Amino acid sequence: AEAEAKVHGKPVDTVHFHEVGGIDSIVDIVGAAIGIAALKITHLHCAPLPMPSGWVQCAHGLLPLPVPAVCELLQGVPTYGVELSQELVTPTGAAIVKALATDYGPMPAMIITGVGYGGGNQELANGQPNLLRLVIGTARTVVEAQEVEVIETHLDDWSPETFPYLSE
């Protein structure tokens, strides 16, 4: 509501929802909440979100992609540009991510315990699948050596024929 109000220059209590008030958006929001609770997810890590260019037809007419509400909602969220002219992140999806994600970036170290996919019905122009993937796992701390040993030598007049023996 705050994002829509800012985009339209209206008070929050006068905002009229168009797409986000639709049955599919309500099912998405309620389904995400039920899923997070049922799966007992305590930390939601989200990859950077793809941002297309171009235009989309909405209740307000032709809008640039990403639509203004998505841009408003995703302030502070990592994104990246893609060469597509189709909506990839909806205002509903942006609101869910903004409300529930606790961290962003590449997939963290974990022991994977489950994977789920959700497919959209829009075919993407570049042929990639229109999928949302949820990977569930247990966080894992990766231990790595913090100390490096460097062994050096200077070989000036050594015959190169014996290098293979040295390497072994």
Secondary structure by P-SEA (a helix, b strand, c coil): caaaaaaaccccccccccccccaaaaaaaaaaaaaaaaacccbbbbcbbbbbbbbbbccccccccccaaaaaaaccbbbbbcccccccccaaaaaaaaaccccccccccccccbbbbbbbccccccccccbbbbbbbcbbbbbbbcbbbbbbbbbccccccccccccc
